[in-house]
Amino acid sequence: MITLFLILAIITHAFSYDINLARHYVNLAQATYKVSSVDNWDCETCDPLFVPEYVIEGNGVRAIQGYDAKCNVLFTAFRGSSNIQNWLDNIQVSKISPYNDTSISVERGFYKAYLSVQNELFNNLYSLINQYNLKTIIITGHSLGGALSTLFVYQILTSTYNIRVGSIITFGSPRVGNYEFVKSFELYKVQSFRITHYHDIVPHVPEELLGYLHISNEIWYNEDSSEYKICYDDACNEDRTCSNSCAPTHCTSMSDHMMYLNTPMGTDA
């Protein structure tokens, strides 16, 4: 007899993890820390196959939007906090319910940050759709950028925008919303790769005991990023054999947070 868990596992893993795609987008996620103008696309991880068209700045948020010639899709990449330690110290933890379904809640600080760039994100996105005649987008981000990516994807999925989310690929993302948020997010079956690294502290905030839950699908890398595990998480539970296996006392590494797929992340990388 097929169990409910097995059915959920099959649905969760309908999309195969593409390590080459992840490596392509970790470079873009890191480039957001270095690039403040489309005219200076010359950092170490500034892959020439990415064509940046817009850089958005506001309320401590930076996002780069443009065209990915390798995948023939549009992209949006969110930067993490410019001071990750201060950002961790100042996570507001309290929830806000900004959606029509008021049972769905997200972390207040993440949502406020996202809201500050929301209109510009969509204005630029529609300009890109017209410019490149494409409607598929890949969205990425590291740390806080992972949370902003999740909120951006959720708005696209739950709205009437004629946009297709090809993938969301996050690196060291914190938890974003409550159980109802994750349950709603998972209904859309978007290709999601939530990449975590060994004992990285950030994927463990805000804490589950405060009512937060991660979206799936976690891909957990070992310490030297030589191996990874495809995790079995769903709209109800996080996989306890992946990054949560080190919770709550050993998931405290900032150095693991600043290194993804052997790529140094952050402003000082």
C-alpha positions in Angstrom: 0.0 0.0 0.0 1.4 3.4 -1.0 1.6 5.6 2.1 0.8 9.3 2.2 4.5 10.0 3.0 5.6 8.1 -0.2 3.1 10.0 -2.3 4.5 13.3 -0.9 8.0 12.2 -1.5 7.3 11.3 -5.1 5.7 14.7 -5.7 8.5 16.5 -3.9 11.1 14.8 -6.0 9.3 15.2 -9.4 12.2 17.5 -10.3 15.8 16.2 -10.4 18.5 18.3 -8.8 20.7 19.8 -11.5 24.1 20.4 -10.0 25.3 22.3 -13.0 22.4 24.7 -12.8 23.1 25.2 -9.1 26.8 26.0 -9.8 25.7 28.4 -12.6 23.4 30.3 -10.2 25.6 30.3 -7.1 27.9 32.6 -9.2 25.0 34.9 -9.8 24.0 34.9 -6.2 27.5 35.9 -5.2 27.7 38.5 -7.9 24.8 40.4 -6.3 27.2 41.3 -3.4 29.7 42.8 -5.8 27.7 44.5 -8.6 25.9 47.8 -8.0 25.5 48.8 -11.6 24.9 46.9 -14.9 27.9 48.8 -16.2 30.4 47.0 -13.9 29.7 43.3 -14.6 33.3 42.3 -14.1 33.5 40.5 -10.7 35.1 37.1 -10.4 31.7 35.3 -10.4 30.1 37.6 -13.1 29.4 34.9 -15.7 29.2 36.6 -19.2 26.3 34.3 -20.0 24.3 36.4 -17.5 23.2 39.7 -19.1 22.2 42.2 -16.3 19.7 44.8 -17.4 18.6 46.3 -14.0 20.0 46.7 -10.5 17.5 47.6 -7.8 18.5 49.2 -4.5 16.3 50.1 -1.6 15.9 49.6 2.1 19.1 47.5 2.3 17.9 45.3 -0.6 19.7 44.8 -3.8 18.4 42.7 -6.8 19.8 42.2 -10.2 17.4 41.4 -13.1 18.3 40.3 -16.7 18.7 37.5 -19.2 20.4 34.2 -18.8 21.8 33.2 -22.2 22.8 29.7 -21.0 19.3 28.7 -20.0 17.4 31.1 -22.3 15.4 32.5 -19.4 15.0 35.7 -17.5 16.5 35.9 -14.0 16.2 37.8 -10.8 18.9 37.5 -8.1 18.6 38.9 -4.6 21.6 39.9 -2.5 21.9 38.8 1.1 22.5 41.3 3.9 25.6 43.5 3.5 26.2 42.8 7.2 25.0 39.2 7.9 25.8 39.2 11.6 23.8 42.4 12.3 21.0 41.1 10.1 20.9 37.8 12.2 20.8 39.9 15.4 18.0 42.0 14.1 15.6 39.4 12.6 12.2 40.6 13.9 10.8 37.0 14.3 7.2 38.4 14.5 4.9 37.4 11.7 2.7 39.4 9.4 -0.4 38.1 7.4 -0.4 40.2 4.2 -2.3 37.8 2.0 -6.0 37.3 1.4 -5.8 34.1 3.4 -5.0 35.5 6.8 -3.9 32.2 8.2 -0.8 32.5 6.0 1.9 34.4 7.8 5.5 35.4 6.9 8.3 36.9 8.9 7.7 40.7 9.2 11.2 42.0 8.5 11.6 39.9 5.3 8.2 41.0 4.0 8.9 44.7 4.7 12.2 44.4 2.9 10.6 42.7 -0.1 7.8 45.2 -0.2 10.3 48.0 -0.6 11.3 46.8 -4.0 8.2 44.9 -5.1 6.8 47.4 -7.6 10.2 48.0 -9.3 10.7 44.2 -9.6 7.6 43.7 -11.6 8.0 46.8 -13.7 11.4 45.6 -14.7 10.2 42.1 -15.2 7.5 43.1 -17.7 10.1 45.2 -19.6 12.3 42.1 -19.8 9.4 40.0 -21.0 8.8 42.4 -23.9 12.5 42.9 -24.6 13.4 39.1 -24.8 10.0 37.7 -25.7 10.3 35.2 -22.8 8.0 34.5 -19.8 10.1 32.0 -17.9 12.2 33.2 -14.9 14.7 31.6 -12.6 15.0 33.3 -9.2 17.9 33.0 -6.8 19.5 34.4 -3.7 21.8 33.7 -0.8 20.9 34.2 2.9 18.4 37.1 3.2 18.3 36.9 -0.6 16.9 33.4 -0.3 14.0 34.7 1.8 13.3 37.5 -0.7 13.4 35.0 -3.5 10.8 32.9 -1.8 8.5 35.9 -1.3 8.9 37.0 -4.9 8.2 33.5 -6.2 5.1 33.2 -4.0 3.7 36.4 -5.3 4.2 35.3 -8.9 2.6 31.9 -8.2 -0.5 33.3 -6.4 -1.2 36.2 -8.7 -2.5 36.6 -12.2 0.8 37.5 -13.7 1.5 35.7 -17.0 4.9 34.5 -15.8 6.3 31.0 -15.4 8.7 30.2 -12.6 11.3 27.8 -14.1 13.1 27.3 -10.8 13.8 28.9 -7.4 17.4 28.2 -6.3 18.4 29.5 -2.8 21.6 29.1 -0.8 21.5 29.3 3.0 18.0 30.7 3.1 16.3 31.3 6.5 12.8 30.1 7.1 10.2 32.5 5.7 6.7 31.6 6.8 4.4 29.4 8.8 3.0 26.0 8.0 0.1 27.5 6.1 2.5 29.5 3.9 4.5 26.4 3.1 1.4 24.3 2.4 0.1 27.0 0.0 3.6 27.4 -1.7 3.9 23.6 -2.2 0.5 23.4 -4.0 2.1 25.1 -7.1 4.8 22.4 -7.4 7.4 24.8 -8.6 10.9 23.4 -9.1 12.6 24.4 -5.9 16.2 23.7 -4.8 16.8 24.9 -1.2 20.6 24.4 -0.9 22.1 24.2 2.6 25.7 23.7 3.7 26.6 21.4 6.6 26.3 23.4 9.9 25.2 26.7 8.4 23.4 28.7 11.2 21.0 30.7 8.9 18.7 27.8 7.7 17.8 27.4 11.4 16.3 30.8 11.9 13.6 31.8 12.7 13.2 28.7 14.8 10.6 26.0 14.2 9.3 26.4 17.8 8.2 29.9 16.8 6.0 28.5 14.2 8.2 28.7 11.1 8.8 26.0 8.4 11.0 25.7 5.4 9.8 25.2 1.9 11.1 22.0 0.2 13.3 20.7 -1.5 16.4 20.7 0.6 19.8 19.7 -0.9 22.3 19.3 2.0 26.0 19.5 1.3 28.7 18.1 3.5 31.4 20.2 5.1 33.8 20.3 2.1 30.9 20.3 -0.5 32.2 17.1 -2.0 28.9 15.3 -1.5 25.2 16.2 -1.1 22.1 14.6 0.0 18.7 15.0 -1.6 16.3 15.4 1.4 12.7 14.3 1.9 10.9 17.3 3.3 7.3 18.3 2.5 4.6 20.8 3.4 4.4 19.3 7.0 7.9 18.4 8.0 11.6 19.2 7.4 13.8 16.1 6.9 15.5 15.4 10.2 18.3 13.6 8.5 19.6 16.6 6.6 20.7 20.0 8.0 18.2 19.7 10.9 20.2 16.7 12.1 22.6 19.1 13.7 19.8 21.2 15.4 19.6 22.8 17.9 23.1 22.9 19.4 25.5 22.3 16.5 24.0 24.4 13.7 26.0 27.5 14.6 28.5 27.9 11.8 28.9 31.3 10.1 31.8 30.1 8.0 29.6 27.4 6.4 27.1 30.1 5.6 29.7 32.1 3.8 30.7 29.2 1.5 28.4 27.5 -0.9 29.5 25.0 -3.6 33.0 26.0 -2.7 32.2 29.6 -3.7 32.9 32.3 -1.1 29.8 34.3 -0.5 29.3 37.9 0.8 30.7 41.3 0.4 34.2 40.2 1.6 34.3 37.1 -0.5 
